[in-house]
């Protein structure tokens, strides 16, 4: 799982000086592209992402759609 594509703080200071609020959604796409480009030499690896933007699917085919912070205790024992 290639995670943390959503963790660009809104108060981050970016190297190129761009506004982190405006870059926030693009960050998820760039994070997916980074994994895609790195894993090009490893065809047997199937990565999946948790964070995404509308353009991320061109770099990743699988996404984790759940939220692991959700409490499912009320369903235990059903």
C-alpha positions as CSV (number, residue, x, y, z in Angstrom):
1,X,0.0,0.0,0.0
2,X,1.4,3.3,-1.1
3,X,0.1,5.5,1.6
4,X,0.2,9.1,2.9
5,X,-0.7,10.8,-0.4
6,X,-3.2,12.9,1.5
7,X,-0.9,14.2,4.1
8,X,0.2,17.5,2.7
9,X,-0.3,19.9,5.5
10,X,-2.1,23.1,4.5
11,X,0.6,25.1,6.3
12,X,3.5,23.3,4.5
13,X,6.4,25.3,3.1
14,X,7.0,23.8,-0.4
15,X,10.5,23.9,-2.0
16,X,9.2,25.7,-5.1
17,X,7.2,28.2,-3.0
18,X,3.8,27.1,-4.4
19,X,0.7,27.4,-2.2
20,X,0.1,24.1,-0.3
21,X,-3.7,24.6,-0.3
22,X,-3.7,24.8,-4.1
23,X,-1.3,21.9,-4.5
24,X,-3.1,19.7,-2.0
25,X,-5.1,17.6,-4.6
26,X,-2.2,17.6,-7.1
27,X,0.0,16.1,-4.4
28,X,-2.0,12.9,-4.4
29,X,-1.5,12.5,-8.1
30,X,2.2,13.3,-7.9
31,X,2.5,10.7,-5.1
32,X,0.9,8.1,-7.2
33,X,3.1,9.0,-10.2
34,X,6.2,8.6,-8.0
35,X,5.3,5.0,-7.1
36,X,4.3,4.3,-10.7
37,X,7.6,5.4,-12.0
38,X,9.6,3.7,-9.3
39,X,7.8,0.4,-9.7
40,X,8.1,0.3,-13.5
41,X,11.1,-2.0,-13.1
42,X,9.1,-4.4,-10.8
43,X,6.2,-5.7,-12.9
44,X,5.2,-8.3,-10.3
45,X,4.4,-5.6,-7.7
46,X,0.8,-4.5,-7.6
47,X,0.6,-1.2,-5.6
48,X,-2.5,0.4,-4.3
49,X,-3.2,3.8,-3.0
50,X,-5.4,5.2,-0.3
51,X,-5.4,8.9,-1.4
52,X,-6.3,9.9,-4.9
53,X,-7.4,12.7,-7.1
54,X,-9.5,12.5,-10.3
55,X,-6.3,12.0,-12.3
56,X,-4.6,9.4,-10.1
57,X,-6.1,6.4,-11.9
58,X,-3.7,6.9,-14.8
59,X,-0.9,5.9,-12.4
60,X,-2.7,3.5,-10.1
61,X,-5.4,0.9,-10.8
62,X,-6.2,-0.2,-7.2
63,X,-7.4,2.0,-4.4
64,X,-8.2,1.4,-0.8
65,X,-11.7,2.9,-0.4
66,X,-12.2,2.2,3.3
67,X,-11.2,4.3,6.3
68,X,-9.3,2.2,8.8
69,X,-10.1,4.8,11.5
70,X,-13.8,3.8,11.4
71,X,-14.9,1.8,14.5
72,X,-16.6,-1.4,13.4
73,X,-17.1,-2.7,17.0
74,X,-20.9,-2.4,16.7
75,X,-20.8,-5.1,14.0
76,X,-18.7,-7.6,16.0
77,X,-20.7,-10.6,17.0
78,X,-23.6,-10.1,14.6
